[in-house]
Amino acid sequence: MSNSYPTNELITSETLTTEEIDKHYSAATDSMVLLNFLLLQKTDHTTEEIDMINNNVKHLEIMVAKDFWGSRDLEGFKDVIIRGNDFLSK
């Protein structure tokens, strides 16, 4: 599963429409769902899965730092970032 996420562009609430914010939220939710599956449902991980965990944790860390979320709930993203970083530190 290959994802392309903006990492070097400045994304602020002034530059995004509600629809664009919704797309970012949806992509972040996809990362959270994948991480929850890999971290909670699996006990043995391939190198590819560990790379996916790392990439998706980084993606979520970038996304929760953005200032355009308004009242959207980011707690699930933050929780899975913690679990992912704990897993990666072992």
C-alpha positions, 0 to 999 in steps of 0.5 A, spaced: 500 500 500 503 506 497 501 513 500 503 520 497 502 525 503 504 532 503 510 533 507 514 539 505 508 544 503 505 549 508 498 547 509 494 552 513 486 553 514 487 559 509 489 555 504 484 549 504 477 548 503 472 544 507 472 539 502 480 538 502 480 538 510 475 532 509 480 529 504 486 529 509 481 527 515 479 521 511 486 519 509 488 520 516 483 515 518 485 510 513 492 511 517 489 510 524 485 504 521 491 500 518 495 502 524 490 499 529 489 493 525 497 492 525 498 493 532 492 490 535 490 484 531 497 482 529 503 479 533 508 477 528 510 483 523 514 483 516 519 488 514 514 491 510 509 491 515 514 495 520 515 500 514 508 501 514 507 502 521 513 507 521 510 511 515 503 511 517 505 514 524 509 519 521 503 521 517 499 522 523 504 526 526 504 531 521 497 531 520 495 532 528 500 538 528 496 542 522 492 547 524 486 546 520 482 541 524 477 545 527 473 541 532 474 534 529 476 529 534 484 527 533 484 523 539 484 516 536 490 519 531 494 521 537 492 514 541 495 510 535 501 515 534 503 513 541 502 505 540 505 506 534 511 509 537 511 504 543 511 499 538 517 502 533 521 503 540 522 496 541 
